[in-house]
Structures are given as C-alpha cells and as structure tokens.
Amino acid sequence: MDTQGEKLLQDLVNQEKSLVAQVEQARSQAKETIATAQQEANEVRANAVKQAEEAARAILNEAEQEAEKIRAEVVADADRVVQQLANQSKSQMERAVNAVLEKVLP
C-alpha cells in the first residue's frame, strides 16, 4: 500500500504542479491580453480624437464660410440702403433748394 499511496501522492503533486503551471500560463496570457486591449483602446481613442478634431475643423470652416457669406450680404444690404438714402437726400436737397429759391426769389 505504501507504494500505491506514494504513487497517488506523486500523482497529486504532479497534478498540482500542472495546475500551477496552467494558472501561471493563464496569468501571463491575461497580462498579454490586457496589454493588447489597452494598446487597442489607446489607438481607438487617438483615432476618435483625430476624427473629432477633423470634424471640428470642418464645422468651423463651414461656419466661417457661412459667416463670411452673411457678412457679405449684410454689407451689400447696407450699401444698398446707403445708396437709397443718398439718392433720397439728393432728391430732397434739390426740392429743399428749389423751395428756398422759390421763397427767396419770388
């Protein structure tokens, strides 16, 4: 029985060593998996930041173009109003001069 008991004990020791080795291998693989996942997450984050910056630049560029278009329209409208007022004042000036002349020179 001693031989059989020693064999069983040796088998248990071998199984324990095998399990310890498997646990260590699993830990090692887990560390590698975590490192790979962190690297991939960093790459995804960097790519997302890059895309967000590009989108922001595109939106800003579009907004600047729209602002320039609106500014040009406002300036053009203001120029038209100024021209209309200039024409009205010229017309009224002529009427005013005529009215003064009519009063002064009967």
C-alpha positions as CSV (number, residue, x, y, z in Angstrom):
1,M,0.0,0.0,0.0
2,D,2.8,2.3,0.7
3,T,3.9,2.2,-2.9
4,Q,0.4,2.8,-4.1
5,G,0.0,5.7,-1.6
6,E,3.2,7.2,-2.7
7,K,2.2,6.9,-6.4
8,L,-1.1,8.6,-5.6
9,L,0.7,11.3,-3.6
10,Q,3.2,11.7,-6.5
11,D,0.3,11.9,-9.0
12,L,-1.4,14.6,-6.8
13,V,1.9,16.6,-6.6
14,N,2.3,16.3,-10.4
15,Q,-1.3,17.4,-11.0
16,E,-0.8,20.3,-8.6
17,K,2.4,21.3,-10.4
18,S,0.5,21.1,-13.7
19,L,-2.3,23.2,-12.4
20,V,0.1,25.8,-11.0
21,A,1.8,25.9,-14.4
22,Q,-1.6,26.3,-16.1
23,V,-2.5,29.1,-13.7
24,E,0.8,30.9,-14.4
25,Q,0.3,30.5,-18.1
26,A,-3.3,31.9,-17.8
27,R,-2.0,34.9,-15.8
28,S,0.7,35.5,-18.4
29,Q,-1.9,35.3,-21.2
30,A,-4.2,37.6,-19.2
31,K,-1.5,40.2,-18.9
32,E,-0.8,40.0,-22.6
33,T,-4.5,40.3,-23.4
34,I,-4.8,43.3,-21.1
35,A,-1.7,45.0,-22.6
36,T,-3.1,44.3,-26.1
37,A,-6.5,45.6,-25.1
38,Q,-5.0,48.8,-23.6
39,Q,-2.9,49.4,-26.7
40,E,-6.0,48.9,-28.9
41,A,-8.0,51.2,-26.7
42,N,-5.3,53.9,-26.9
43,E,-5.3,53.6,-30.7
44,V,-9.1,53.8,-30.8
45,R,-9.1,56.8,-28.5
46,A,-6.4,58.5,-30.6
47,N,-8.3,57.8,-33.8
48,A,-11.5,59.1,-32.2
49,V,-9.7,62.3,-31.1
50,K,-8.3,62.7,-34.6
51,Q,-11.7,62.3,-36.2
52,A,-13.3,64.7,-33.7
53,E,-10.6,67.3,-34.4
54,E,-11.1,66.9,-38.2
55,A,-14.9,67.2,-37.8
56,A,-14.5,70.2,-35.6
57,R,-12.2,71.9,-38.2
58,A,-14.7,71.1,-40.9
59,I,-17.6,72.5,-38.9
60,L,-15.5,75.6,-38.0
61,N,-14.5,76.1,-41.7
62,E,-18.1,75.8,-42.7
63,A,-19.2,78.2,-40.0
64,E,-16.6,80.7,-41.1
65,Q,-17.7,80.4,-44.7
66,E,-21.3,80.9,-43.7
67,A,-20.4,83.9,-41.5
68,E,-18.4,85.4,-44.4
69,K,-21.4,84.9,-46.7
70,I,-23.8,86.5,-44.2
71,R,-21.3,89.4,-43.6
72,A,-21.1,90.0,-47.4
73,E,-24.9,90.0,-47.6
74,V,-25.2,92.4,-44.7
75,V,-22.6,94.7,-46.2
76,A,-24.3,94.6,-49.6
77,D,-27.7,95.4,-48.0
78,A,-26.1,98.2,-46.0
79,D,-24.6,99.6,-49.2
80,R,-28.0,99.5,-50.9
81,V,-29.6,101.3,-48.0
82,V,-26.8,103.9,-48.0
83,Q,-27.3,104.4,-51.8
84,Q,-31.0,104.7,-51.4
85,L,-30.6,107.2,-48.6
86,A,-28.0,109.1,-50.6
87,N,-30.5,109.2,-53.6
88,Q,-33.3,110.3,-51.3
89,S,-31.2,113.0,-49.7
90,K,-30.1,114.3,-53.1
91,S,-33.7,114.4,-54.2
92,Q,-34.8,116.1,-51.1
93,M,-31.9,118.5,-51.2
94,E,-32.9,119.5,-54.7
95,R,-36.5,120.1,-53.5
96,A,-35.3,122.0,-50.5
97,V,-33.1,124.2,-52.7
98,N,-36.0,124.8,-55.0
99,A,-38.3,125.6,-52.1
100,V,-35.7,128.1,-50.7
101,L,-35.2,129.6,-54.1
102,E,-39.0,130.0,-54.5
103,K,-39.2,131.8,-51.1
104,V,-36.2,133.9,-51.7
105,L,-36.8,134.7,-55.4
106,P,-40.5,135.1,-56.0
